[in-house]
Amino acid sequence: MTYRKILILGATGRTGKLVLMKALNCGYQVNTLVRKKTAFLPRHVNLKIFEGTPTDKFALAKAMENCEVVISALNISRNSDFPWSKLRTPANFLSETVNNIIALSPDTVTKRVIVISAWGTSDTRDHIPGWFRLLIDYSNIGVAYKDHARQEELLARSALRYTVIRPVILTNSNKENDVQVSLDNVPEPGLMVSRENVAKFIVEVLKNDLFVYQMPVIYE
């Protein structure tokens, strides 16, 4: 299946901006939805910027118009990377966004959704190291993991052709590596993957319509 026009949510984030650039470089027409149009985004003939938040159904509907695919690189953000740092977004930001996408999709051409979740949610929890489980359970990182799990469940029950991508611990390395895929937690994944390679993998999933109705864990 070939897609031409997509909506990228979270396009100003550390992973989302890489997905955005790779999608534009592949020739896709891209809509983005950002809180402020003054946010740093590239000028590009195939990029259209909408202002608002995806938890606002009206703003999301405008951004989704004529988009065949929604890619979400959103996350629950904190004031810093410190695990106990105060949240900047609502604790249900991801699931509320997915709820809105599902509710709006019957009246749009959007039938495909690709979201970034995390290794350690739902059925993958027992496969992460013990120290990582403790960090999730006793810090604000856990708020994001709980909402990732909620958005996964919503997509699994929906009529959308979804792919949930569960990267292991993200790094900012610029080195290009082949991404490895673990389905049903076999084989046991490595601990790290770069945002650069996650973005490359997402565009490959989009381009070749891969892993529909699946939740692959990805690692290097």
Kinemage of the C-alpha trace (Angstrom):
@kinemage 1
@onewidth
@group {chain A} dominant
@subgroup {mainchain}
@vectorlist {calphas} color= white
{ca met a 1} P 0.000 0.000 0.000
{ca thr a 2} L 1.399 3.401 -0.986
{ca tyr a 3} L 0.783 6.469 1.150
{ca arg a 4} L 1.365 10.057 0.103
{ca lys a 5} L 0.153 12.362 2.854
{ca ile a 6} L 0.832 11.875 6.544
{ca leu a 7} L 0.414 13.661 9.854
{ca ile a 8} L 3.353 13.603 12.276
{ca leu a 9} L 2.618 14.361 15.921
{ca gly a 10} L 5.562 15.256 18.132
{ca ala a 11} L 7.577 16.590 15.195
{ca thr a 12} L 9.525 19.025 17.379
{ca gly a 13} L 10.706 16.320 19.800
{ca arg a 14} L 14.097 14.647 19.760
{ca thr a 15} L 12.865 11.601 17.842
{ca gly a 16} L 9.968 13.248 16.022
{ca lys a 17} L 12.125 15.830 14.276
{ca leu a 18} L 14.255 12.996 12.828
{ca val a 19} L 11.139 11.194 11.608
{ca leu a 20} L 9.950 14.460 10.047
{ca met a 21} L 13.155 15.062 8.106
{ca lys a 22} L 13.355 11.482 6.853
{ca ala a 23} L 9.705 11.545 5.741
{ca leu a 24} L 10.221 14.834 3.873
{ca asn a 25} L 13.393 13.493 2.260
{ca cys a 26} L 11.372 10.508 1.025
{ca gly a 27} L 8.888 12.821 -0.699
{ca tyr a 28} L 5.909 12.537 1.626
{ca gln a 29} L 3.501 15.433 2.052
{ca val a 30} L 3.553 16.080 5.775
{ca asn a 31} L 1.221 17.866 8.168
{ca thr a 32} L 2.375 18.643 11.695
{ca leu a 33} L 0.477 19.837 14.738
{ca val a 34} L 2.486 21.961 17.191
{ca arg a 35} L 1.594 24.070 20.199
{ca lys a 36} L 3.136 27.195 18.666
{ca lys a 37} L 3.857 27.842 15.005
{ca thr a 38} L 7.005 29.609 16.180
{ca ala a 39} L 8.436 26.189 17.135
{ca phe a 40} L 11.564 25.368 15.175
{ca leu a 41} L 10.575 23.444 12.069
{ca pro a 42} L 12.212 23.346 8.634
{ca arg a 43} L 10.817 25.306 5.730
{ca his a 44} L 9.753 22.818 3.108
{ca val a 45} L 7.322 22.868 0.213
{ca asn a 46} L 5.785 19.570 1.395
{ca leu a 47} L 5.366 20.618 5.039
{ca lys a 48} L 2.184 22.177 6.402
{ca ile a 49} L 2.119 23.344 10.020
{ca phe a 50} L -1.012 23.476 12.175
{ca glu a 51} L -1.189 25.043 15.614
{ca gly a 52} L -2.815 23.308 18.558
{ca thr a 53} L -2.659 20.201 20.710
{ca pro a 54} L -3.802 16.689 19.717
{ca thr a 55} L -5.944 16.483 22.839
{ca asp a 56} L -8.081 19.207 21.225
{ca lys a 57} L -10.263 17.194 18.852
{ca phe a 58} L -11.038 20.203 16.643
{ca ala a 59} L -7.345 21.079 16.170
{ca leu a 60} L -6.474 17.437 15.515
{ca ala a 61} L -9.277 17.074 12.945
{ca lys a 62} L -7.906 19.996 10.940
{ca ala a 63} L -4.389 18.545 10.995
{ca met a 64} L -5.627 15.044 10.027
{ca glu a 65} L -7.542 16.284 6.979
{ca asn a 66} L -6.596 14.233 3.878
{ca cys a 67} L -3.853 12.402 5.783
{ca glu a 68} L -3.824 8.663 5.170
{ca val a 69} L -1.452 7.936 8.051
{ca val a 70} L -0.841 9.392 11.505
{ca ile a 71} L 2.608 8.902 13.029
{ca ser a 72} L 2.892 9.747 16.706
{ca ala a 73} L 6.297 10.425 18.254
{ca leu a 74} L 4.641 11.974 21.306
{ca asn a 75} L 5.601 11.219 24.868
{ca ile a 76} L 4.793 12.371 28.384
{ca ser a 77} L 7.355 15.127 28.870
{ca arg a 78} L 9.043 16.251 32.068
{ca asn a 79} L 10.874 19.448 32.957
{ca ser a 80} L 14.169 17.587 32.545
{ca asp a 81} L 15.542 14.077 31.962
{ca phe a 82} L 15.797 13.601 35.740
{ca pro a 83} L 13.413 10.664 36.412
{ca trp a 84} L 11.599 12.450 39.269
{ca ser a 85} L 11.264 15.748 37.402
{ca lys a 86} L 7.799 17.321 37.326
{ca leu a 87} L 5.519 16.464 34.397
{ca arg a 88} L 4.904 19.089 31.696
{ca thr a 89} L 2.087 17.208 29.977
{ca pro a 90} L -1.053 15.549 31.417
{ca ala a 91} L -0.649 11.979 32.635
{ca asn a 92} L -3.150 10.769 29.994
{ca phe a 93} L -1.746 12.830 27.101
{ca leu a 94} L -0.921 9.837 24.887
{ca ser a 95} L -4.102 7.849 25.440
{ca glu a 96} L -6.302 10.909 25.044
{ca thr a 97} L -4.577 11.684 21.751
{ca val a 98} L -5.095 8.127 20.488
{ca asn a 99} L -8.717 8.237 21.635
{ca asn a 100} L -9.198 11.337 19.500
{ca ile a 101} L -7.511 9.771 16.473
{ca ile a 102} L -9.773 6.711 16.746
{ca ala a 103} L -12.893 8.866 17.162
{ca leu a 104} L -12.036 11.056 14.168
{ca ser a 105} L -10.821 8.330 11.801
{ca pro a 106} L -14.263 7.194 10.487
{ca asp a 107} L -14.808 10.666 9.032
{ca thr a 108} L -11.316 10.960 7.507
{ca val a 109} L -9.089 9.030 5.117
{ca thr a 110} L -6.863 8.031 8.060
{ca lys a 111} L -6.852 4.262 8.425
{ca arg a 112} L -3.189 3.687 9.419
{ca val a 113} L -1.478 4.707 12.668
{ca ile a 114} L 2.146 4.225 13.704
{ca val a 115} L 3.054 5.141 17.279
{ca ile a 116} L 6.243 5.051 19.314
{ca ser a 117} L 5.697 3.319 22.628
{ca ala a 118} L 8.401 1.770 24.814
{ca trp a 119} L 10.014 -1.531 25.709
{ca gly a 120} L 8.766 -2.378 29.187
{ca thr a 121} L 5.053 -1.844 28.615
{ca ser a 122} L 2.385 -4.535 28.979
{ca asp a 123} L 3.669 -7.988 27.948
{ca thr a 124} L 7.284 -6.779 27.659
{ca arg a 125} L 7.531 -5.652 31.291
{ca asp a 126} L 8.900 -8.978 32.559
{ca his a 127} L 11.730 -8.832 30.019
{ca ile a 128} L 13.338 -5.571 31.133
{ca pro a 129} L 16.129 -5.525 33.760
{ca gly a 130} L 15.059 -5.356 37.405
{ca trp a 131} L 16.701 -1.974 37.963
{ca phe a 132} L 14.674 -0.581 35.043
{ca arg a 133} L 11.411 -1.898 36.515
{ca leu a 134} L 12.236 -0.188 39.814
{ca leu a 135} L 12.889 3.096 38.003
{ca ile a 136} L 9.556 2.828 36.209
{ca asp a 137} L 7.697 1.918 39.396
{ca tyr a 138} L 9.162 4.604 41.630
{ca ser a 139} L 9.725 7.648 39.410
{ca asn a 140} L 7.771 9.842 37.013
{ca ile a 141} L 9.049 7.715 34.139
{ca gly a 142} L 6.308 5.293 35.158
{ca val a 143} L 3.601 7.820 34.285
{ca ala a 144} L 4.631 7.638 30.628
{ca tyr a 145} L 4.816 3.840 30.671
{ca lys a 146} L 1.305 3.556 32.067
{ca asp a 147} L -0.045 5.842 29.351
{ca his a 148} L 1.928 4.055 26.639
{ca ala a 149} L 0.186 0.863 27.768
{ca arg a 150} L -3.207 2.582 27.617
{ca gln a 151} L -2.624 3.825 24.057
{ca glu a 152} L -1.472 0.351 23.006
{ca glu a 153} L -4.663 -1.183 24.368
{ca leu a 154} L -6.838 1.422 22.645
{ca leu a 155} L -5.179 0.795 19.286
{ca ala a 156} L -5.423 -2.977 19.662
{ca arg a 157} L -9.198 -2.656 20.151
{ca ser a 158} L -9.653 -0.162 17.299
{ca ala a 159} L -10.450 -0.658 13.616
{ca leu a 160} L -7.237 1.146 12.590
{ca arg a 161} L -4.307 -0.584 10.894
{ca tyr a 162} L -1.862 0.106 13.697
{ca thr a 163} L 1.806 -0.518 14.373
{ca val a 164} L 3.151 0.084 17.872
{ca ile a 165} L 6.931 0.439 17.887
{ca arg a 166} L 8.595 -0.325 21.213
{ca pro a 167} L 12.191 0.899 21.192
{ca val a 168} L 14.570 -0.075 23.974
{ca ile a 169} L 16.490 2.696 25.787
{ca leu a 170} L 16.970 5.618 23.390
{ca thr a 171} L 20.361 7.201 22.709
{ca asn a 172} L 21.386 10.265 20.702
{ca ser a 173} L 24.066 8.496 18.662
{ca asn a 174} L 24.308 9.509 14.984
{ca lys a 175} L 25.841 6.192 13.944
{ca glu a 176} L 23.697 4.293 11.456
{ca asn a 177} L 23.081 0.677 12.411
{ca asp a 178} L 20.639 -1.941 11.226
{ca val a 179} L 17.699 -2.152 13.589
{ca gln a 180} L 16.901 -5.574 14.998
{ca val a 181} L 13.307 -6.638 15.652
{ca ser a 182} L 11.970 -8.799 18.462
{ca leu a 183} L 8.403 -10.097 18.253
{ca asp a 184} L 6.864 -11.890 21.225
{ca asn a 185} L 10.088 -11.025 23.113
{ca val a 186} L 12.166 -13.471 21.050
{ca pro a 187} L 15.083 -12.984 20.715
{ca glu a 188} L 15.832 -11.069 23.920
{ca pro a 189} L 16.620 -7.515 22.774
{ca gly a 190} L 19.727 -5.463 23.418
{ca leu a 191} L 19.439 -2.495 25.765
{ca met a 192} L 19.910 0.483 23.448
{ca val a 193} L 18.883 1.968 20.106
{ca ser a 194} L 19.547 5.425 18.682
{ca arg a 195} L 16.792 7.896 17.900
{ca glu a 196} L 18.309 8.179 14.424
{ca asn a 197} L 17.808 4.487 13.751
{ca val a 198} L 14.324 4.485 15.292
{ca ala a 199} L 13.348 7.256 12.863
{ca lys a 200} L 14.820 5.334 9.938
{ca phe a 201} L 12.878 2.224 11.004
{ca ile a 202} L 9.606 4.153 11.263
{ca val a 203} L 9.930 5.479 7.720
{ca glu a 204} L 10.663 1.937 6.485
{ca val a 205} L 7.526 0.702 8.257
{ca leu a 206} L 5.574 3.513 6.592
{ca lys a 207} L 7.064 3.007 3.139
{ca asn a 208} L 6.618 -0.766 3.050
{ca asp a 209} L 3.502 -1.018 5.253
{ca leu a 210} L 5.236 -3.356 7.687
{ca phe a 211} L 4.201 -4.882 11.046
{ca val a 212} L 0.489 -4.125 10.696
{ca tyr a 213} L -1.389 -5.153 13.868
{ca gln a 214} L 1.939 -5.848 15.589
{ca met a 215} L 4.018 -4.312 18.393
{ca pro a 216} L 7.679 -4.955 17.568
{ca val a 217} L 10.442 -4.264 20.080
{ca ile a 218} L 13.395 -2.701 18.253
{ca tyr a 219} L 17.048 -2.536 19.274
{ca glu a 220} L 20.554 -2.458 17.819
